[in-house]
Amino acid sequence: MNRRENEKPILEVKNLKQYFVSGHGKNKLVVKAVDDVSFNIYKGEVFGLVGESGCGKTTTGRTIIKLYNPTDGEIYFLGERIGAGFKGLKDAIKHMRKSTRTQINDLKLELKNKLLNMSEEDGKLLKQEYNTKIDELIKKKEQFILEQKEEIANRKEVVEQDSDLMRKMQMIFQDPIESLDPRMTVKEIIAEGLRIAGTRNDSEITKRVNEVLETVGLLPEHASRYPHEFSGGQRQRIGIARALVVSPEFMIADEPVSALDVSIQAQVINLLNDLRQEMGITIMFIAHDLSVIKYFSDRIGVMYYGNLVELATSDELFLNPLHPYTRSLLSAVPLPDPRYEKTRKRIVYRPKEVHNYANNPPKLHEIKPGHFVLANDEEIEKYKKTLK
């Protein structure tokens, strides 16, 4: 999924899975919040992740920043692996053991049937031949299991990652009220990241806090106040200041405007845009508002039920929405045009009616350069005919 062959992404997400398990035995429930998602984000761009509530957008962001340990897959940041799960490797070991056991039993049954009509001498030779086959299967199984266990041990090592590297990645949380500690002043909230990073000089901390407050459009005197004294838009600016104070290279903005009034939304979006242009910060922007996503993002990934169903540049996605779910989302976007609104028809996405994956499961195809869609071979041929 490289945008250019010679351009290295700042963030790589490979086959990411995040499952949540509750209960035991017959009552065991597995929620596949993120299920085999892959994408790259490049330096200086805004990557939008869009989808309805509960589709796995926030879980993807929280897993990337290591608030959750991934169930499976790998995450690379600035060329280093910062997160890795190994459920797939464990499943592969179980499958290999079961498959080998089945093959050995089949060989033993086959040998038994052949020995019924053989002499003792011929039988000995045949037994040697089958024992050799069984030994080869066992060796193959043991070698495979050893390789998988080595990879599992390798992935476990990334759980404790270099804190200097992780400081270059920060997150703006969705709720500007719940994400700020009401018992801490604005200065304490913003300075917490600096103190964790090892800064102890109070005058240096005060100077840096005042700088980021001014950067996000607040005043230095706001530093001594508490979160409840501010409006929703101002609280979100405090959250942005908290993320900026450690000078990150990559920022995850988790629906930063969803709880704000429309006029305040525009102010926060413009602020993020200015930070991107002036400071060169790369942003992963999570939202469910397609109009905001189109305005702000360079590329957009569409998620549905834990899967990435479509990925393209902003202009391309709105020009050529291919997946039925993407078209359904776009049909729900209102426009300030009474004549259009009068005739606008919602497209309802019903997966069981539009997809038949019983014999031909879907995978992410690059249908044209930079445009990926989740589909099987039959659907790809159909989508190609609709491209503009």
Helices and strands as residue ranges (DSSP letters): E 11-22, G 25-27, E 29-41, E 46-50, H 57-64, E 72-77, E 80-86, H 87-115, H 120-156, G 157-159, H 163-166, E 169-172, H 186-196, H 202-215, G 220-224, G 227-229, H 232-244, E 250-254, H 262-279, E 282-287, H 290-296, E 299-304, E 307-313, H 314-319, H 324-331, H 338-343, H 351-354, E 363-368, E 371-375, H 377-386
